[in-house]
Every structure is written in C-alpha cells, then in structure tokens.
Amino acid sequence: MEQARLLLTALWEPFSFLSLFLYTGLALLLGAGAGLLLAFKLQRLGWLARNKRWHHWLLKLYFLLLPLAGGFLGFQGGMLYGSQQQIYRHLDSYAPLVQTLADEVWSDFQAYVETQDEQGQLAVRDVSVQALLDQLAMDYLRSERQAEAALRADASTAERIALDLLDRLRASLLGKAIGELAVEKTARYSGLDEKVLTQVLDARIGQLFQADFLLGLLKRQIGHVFKPFYIALLIQLGLLLVLVAAEWGVSRWLRQLPARQPAEPLAQL
C-alpha cells in the first residue's frame, strides 16, 4: 500500500495545473482577440455590408461569433500544447532513473566490447549505429572473400584495388539495407515513427545509453502522436474561414453586395 501511494505521488508530482491553466488561458485570449481583429478587418474592407437591411445587421453577429470561435480554437490549442508540455516535464522527472538503468547496461556492454576488442573482432567506440552495421557487413564480406582468395591471388594491383572498392560499396549498401530493414520492422511491430527510429541509426553507440538522448527520442515520438490533433485544429480553422468566404461568395453571386460608390470629381479651382 505504501509503495502504491509513493508511485501515485511520483506520478502527479511533476504535474502543474497552473501551467496548464496559463497555456490554455493565454491561447483562449489570443484566439478570441484574433477573431475580433478578423471581424474588424472584414468590417473595414466592407465585406460585411449587404443590400438588405436585415442581412446587413445579421452579419454584425460576426463580432460575437468570430471571437467565440477563435477562443474555442485557442482553448483546444492551449490544452493540446499544455498537455504536451506536461508530458515532457513528466518524462524529464524520470531522467535520473533512466540514466541509472542506462549506466548499468552500458557497463555490461563495455565489458562485452572489451572482450571482443581483445580478439580484434569488434570496435564500436564513438561510432554510429549505421557505421557499426557497415562494419559488420564488411566483416561478413571479408569472410566470404576468403573463399575467393585463390582467384584474387593472381589478380593485378589494379584489379585488387577495384575489387576492394567493390567490397566497400557492397558493404555500404548491405549495411544501409540492414538499417532500413531494422527500422521498417521495428516501426511495424512497435508502432513507433520511422523518422524517430532513423535517428537511432545516426546516433553514436554511447548516445543510446544517455537519458537525454533516449528521452529526446520519446519526446519526438510523442510529438508525432500529437501531430494529428494539431492538424485537426488547423482543419477546424480552415473550415471556419471557408464558411466566412462561402457566405461572402454566395452574397456576391446573389448581388447582395452594395455597389461601390464612384469617386467624386475634384472641384475645379
């Protein structure tokens, strides 16, 4: 029971209702202000004027509806952004624990690497994951090349250089293919975004055991999860603007827009 209480305390400790309220309130005010400015802009451009008196005064509701719609969109955006920041802050609170676990795994991995280094088979210090895959592919091709040693013994110097360049090209292509296949399969079975997993290939081996890098990858994945919500918010904004433009277009088609007054001629001196 005590462990459950401590877990719940640790779960809610980084959460800040004040921060979420500030993000939401600020976004709501900005959205309402933007809607009001849009209404004044339409009024100034003369897009709210109509021939029929009832239609003309009905469009004055834009000064109420546009701020309300803008505030509603701003409220959604503030909630999304505030929630995303709360999740990021919550992940940052786990950084010491993640680093402790990563250090334990890193020490075991270093011991394994040192054993392999003594045998001259593996060297992974300060290299990227993709470079390691390329090196493994090169070692594989070298083992396969031993079967062709008799044929290469009689080759000229130019032929040996060409064959060596060909082996390096094959190793690079093979390592690249292995990396892409690993990213594709991992994304398929884990549900993670391929762009996030691709960043693992460009990272150094040591970075994979750093809490900041690991949590950064998780934050990018969370950003991809939130992206459809932001897109939905933009779609709502687009629909609002389309409705305003559609009303103006229909009014113009029905000749409800007042004709522009011709400019008065200058008085002759």
C-alpha positions as CSV (number, residue, x, y, z in Angstrom):
1,M,0.0,0.0,0.0
2,E,2.8,2.4,0.8
3,Q,4.6,1.6,-2.5
4,A,1.3,2.4,-4.4
5,R,1.0,5.7,-2.5
6,L,4.6,6.6,-3.4
7,L,4.0,5.7,-7.0
8,L,0.9,7.9,-7.3
9,T,2.8,10.7,-5.6
10,A,5.6,10.4,-8.1
11,L,3.1,10.2,-10.9
12,W,1.4,13.5,-10.1
13,E,4.3,15.4,-8.6
14,P,5.6,16.9,-11.9
15,F,2.0,17.8,-13.0
16,S,1.2,21.5,-12.7
17,F,-2.4,22.7,-13.1
18,L,-1.2,26.3,-13.0
19,S,1.0,25.8,-16.1
20,L,-1.8,24.1,-18.0
21,F,-4.2,26.9,-17.0
22,L,-1.8,29.6,-18.1
23,Y,-1.3,27.9,-21.5
24,T,-5.0,27.4,-22.0
25,G,-6.0,30.9,-20.8
26,L,-3.4,32.6,-22.9
27,A,-4.3,30.7,-26.1
28,L,-8.0,31.4,-25.4
29,L,-7.4,35.1,-25.2
30,L,-5.2,35.1,-28.3
31,G,-7.8,33.2,-30.3
32,A,-10.6,35.5,-29.2
33,G,-8.5,38.5,-30.0
34,A,-7.6,37.2,-33.4
35,G,-11.3,36.5,-34.1
36,L,-12.2,40.0,-33.1
37,L,-9.5,41.5,-35.2
38,L,-10.7,39.5,-38.2
39,A,-14.3,40.8,-37.7
40,F,-13.0,44.4,-37.6
41,K,-10.9,43.7,-40.7
42,L,-13.9,42.4,-42.6
43,Q,-15.9,45.4,-41.5
44,R,-13.1,47.8,-42.6
45,L,-12.9,46.2,-46.0
46,G,-16.6,46.5,-46.5
47,W,-17.2,42.7,-46.7
48,L,-19.9,42.8,-44.1
49,A,-22.1,45.3,-45.9
50,R,-25.2,43.9,-47.6
51,N,-28.1,45.5,-49.6
52,K,-30.8,44.0,-47.4
53,R,-31.0,45.7,-44.0
54,W,-31.7,42.5,-42.1
55,H,-28.8,40.7,-43.7
56,H,-26.6,43.7,-43.1
57,W,-27.3,43.7,-39.4
58,L,-27.3,40.0,-39.1
59,L,-23.6,39.9,-40.1
60,K,-22.9,42.1,-37.1
61,L,-23.0,38.8,-35.2
62,Y,-19.5,38.2,-36.6
63,F,-18.3,40.5,-33.9
64,L,-19.6,37.9,-31.4
65,L,-19.2,34.6,-33.3
66,L,-15.7,35.0,-34.6
67,P,-14.2,35.8,-31.1
68,L,-16.2,32.9,-29.7
69,A,-14.9,30.5,-32.5
70,G,-11.4,31.9,-32.1
71,G,-11.5,31.4,-28.3
72,F,-12.8,27.9,-28.7
73,L,-9.9,27.0,-31.2
74,G,-7.4,28.7,-28.9
75,F,-8.7,26.7,-25.9
76,Q,-8.2,23.5,-27.8
77,G,-4.7,24.5,-28.9
78,G,-3.8,25.6,-25.4
79,M,-5.0,22.4,-23.9
80,L,-3.0,20.4,-26.5
81,Y,0.2,22.3,-26.1
82,G,-0.1,22.5,-22.3
83,S,-0.7,18.7,-22.1
84,Q,2.2,18.0,-24.4
85,Q,4.5,20.2,-22.2
86,Q,3.2,18.4,-19.1
87,I,4.1,15.1,-20.6
88,Y,7.6,16.4,-21.5
89,R,8.1,17.6,-17.9
90,H,6.9,14.3,-16.6
91,L,9.4,12.5,-18.7
92,D,12.2,14.8,-17.6
93,S,11.5,13.8,-14.0
94,Y,12.4,10.2,-14.9
95,A,15.8,11.2,-16.3
96,P,17.8,10.2,-13.2
97,L,16.2,6.8,-13.1
98,V,16.6,6.2,-16.8
99,Q,20.3,7.3,-16.6
100,T,20.9,4.9,-13.7
101,L,19.5,2.0,-15.7
102,A,21.4,3.1,-18.8
103,D,24.7,3.2,-16.9
104,E,24.2,-0.3,-15.7
105,V,23.5,-1.6,-19.2
106,W,26.4,0.5,-20.5
107,S,28.9,-1.0,-18.1
108,D,27.8,-4.5,-19.1
109,F,28.1,-3.6,-22.8
110,Q,31.5,-2.1,-22.3
111,A,32.7,-5.3,-20.7
112,Y,31.4,-7.3,-23.7
113,V,33.1,-4.8,-26.1
114,E,36.4,-5.0,-24.3
115,T,36.3,-8.8,-24.6
116,Q,35.6,-8.6,-28.3
117,D,38.3,-6.0,-28.8
118,E,40.9,-8.3,-27.3
119,Q,40.0,-10.7,-30.1
120,G,40.1,-8.0,-32.7
121,Q,36.6,-8.7,-33.9
122,L,34.6,-5.7,-32.9
123,A,35.3,-1.9,-32.4
124,V,32.3,0.3,-31.5
125,R,33.9,3.2,-29.6
126,D,32.5,6.5,-30.7
127,V,30.9,5.2,-33.9
128,S,27.3,5.5,-35.1
129,V,24.9,2.6,-35.3
130,Q,24.9,2.8,-39.1
131,A,28.7,2.7,-39.1
132,L,28.6,-0.3,-36.9
133,L,26.2,-2.0,-39.3
134,D,28.5,-1.1,-42.2
135,Q,31.5,-2.6,-40.3
136,L,29.6,-5.8,-39.6
137,A,28.7,-6.1,-43.3
138,M,32.3,-5.5,-44.2
139,D,33.4,-8.3,-41.9
140,Y,30.8,-10.6,-43.4
141,L,32.0,-9.9,-46.9
142,R,35.6,-10.4,-45.9
143,S,34.8,-13.8,-44.5
144,E,33.0,-14.6,-47.8
145,R,36.1,-13.3,-49.7
146,Q,38.3,-16.0,-48.2
147,A,36.6,-18.4,-50.5
148,E,37.8,-16.3,-53.4
149,A,41.3,-15.9,-52.1
150,A,42.8,-18.2,-54.7
151,L,41.2,-16.3,-57.6
152,R,42.3,-12.9,-56.2
153,A,45.9,-14.1,-55.7
154,D,46.5,-14.0,-59.4
155,A,44.8,-10.6,-59.9
156,S,46.9,-7.5,-60.8
157,T,47.2,-4.5,-58.5
158,A,44.6,-2.5,-60.4
159,E,42.2,-5.4,-60.2
160,R,42.8,-5.8,-56.4
161,I,42.1,-2.1,-55.9
162,A,38.9,-2.4,-57.9
163,L,37.8,-5.5,-56.0
164,D,38.5,-3.8,-52.7
165,L,36.4,-0.7,-53.7
166,L,33.7,-3.0,-54.9
167,D,33.7,-4.8,-51.5
168,R,33.4,-1.5,-49.7
169,L,30.5,-0.4,-51.9
170,R,28.8,-3.8,-51.3
171,A,29.3,-3.4,-47.5
172,S,27.9,0.1,-47.5
173,L,24.8,-1.0,-49.5
174,L,24.4,-4.1,-47.3
175,G,24.7,-2.1,-44.1
176,K,22.2,0.5,-45.4
177,A,19.8,-2.2,-46.4
178,I,20.1,-3.8,-42.9
179,G,19.5,-0.5,-41.2
180,E,16.4,0.3,-43.3
181,L,15.0,-3.2,-42.8
182,A,15.6,-2.9,-39.0
183,V,13.8,0.5,-38.9
184,E,10.9,-0.8,-41.0
185,K,10.4,-3.9,-38.9
186,T,10.7,-2.1,-35.6
187,A,8.3,0.6,-36.7
188,R,5.8,-2.1,-37.8
189,Y,5.8,-4.1,-34.6
190,S,6.4,-1.3,-32.1
191,G,4.2,1.4,-33.6
192,L,7.0,4.0,-33.4
193,D,7.5,6.5,-36.1
194,E,10.2,5.6,-38.7
195,K,11.7,9.1,-38.6
196,V,12.3,8.7,-34.9
197,L,13.9,5.3,-35.4
198,T,16.1,6.6,-38.2
199,Q,17.7,9.0,-35.8
200,V,18.9,6.0,-33.9
201,L,21.0,4.9,-36.9
202,D,22.8,8.3,-37.0
203,A,23.4,8.3,-33.2
204,R,26.7,7.2,-31.6
205,I,26.6,4.0,-29.6
206,G,27.3,5.9,-26.4
207,Q,24.3,8.2,-27.0
208,L,22.0,5.2,-26.9
209,F,22.9,4.9,-23.2
210,Q,22.3,8.5,-22.3
211,A,19.0,9.5,-20.7
212,D,18.8,12.9,-22.5
213,F,19.0,11.2,-25.9
214,L,16.5,8.4,-25.1
215,L,14.0,10.8,-23.6
216,G,14.5,13.1,-26.6
217,L,13.5,10.3,-28.9
218,L,10.5,9.6,-26.8
219,K,9.5,13.2,-26.9
220,R,9.8,13.2,-30.7
221,Q,7.6,10.2,-30.8
222,I,5.0,11.9,-28.6
223,G,5.2,14.9,-30.9
224,H,4.2,12.7,-33.8
225,V,1.3,11.4,-31.7
226,F,0.1,14.9,-31.1
227,K,0.5,16.0,-34.7
228,P,-2.9,14.7,-35.9
229,F,-4.6,16.7,-33.2
230,Y,-2.9,19.9,-34.3
231,I,-3.8,19.1,-37.9
232,A,-7.4,18.6,-36.8
233,L,-7.2,22.0,-35.2
234,L,-6.0,23.6,-38.4
235,I,-8.8,21.9,-40.3
236,Q,-11.3,23.5,-38.0
237,L,-9.7,26.9,-38.5
238,G,-9.8,26.3,-42.3
239,L,-13.5,25.3,-42.2
240,L,-14.3,28.5,-40.3
241,L,-12.5,30.6,-42.9
242,V,-14.2,28.7,-45.7
243,L,-17.6,29.3,-44.2
244,V,-17.0,33.0,-44.0
245,A,-15.7,33.1,-47.5
246,A,-18.6,31.0,-48.7
247,E,-21.1,33.4,-47.2
248,W,-19.4,36.3,-49.0
249,G,-19.3,34.4,-52.3
250,V,-23.0,33.5,-52.1
251,S,-23.9,37.1,-51.3
252,R,-21.9,38.3,-54.2
253,W,-23.5,35.8,-56.5
254,L,-27.0,36.9,-55.4
255,R,-25.9,40.5,-55.9
256,Q,-26.3,41.3,-52.2
257,L,-23.1,43.3,-52.0
258,P,-23.6,47.1,-52.3
259,A,-22.1,48.7,-55.4
260,R,-19.0,50.7,-54.7
261,Q,-19.6,54.5,-54.8
262,P,-17.7,56.2,-57.7
263,A,-15.1,58.6,-56.6
264,E,-16.3,62.2,-56.5
265,P,-14.7,64.5,-59.1
266,L,-12.3,67.1,-57.8
267,A,-13.7,70.5,-57.5
268,Q,-12.5,72.8,-60.2
269,L,-10.4,75.7,-58.9
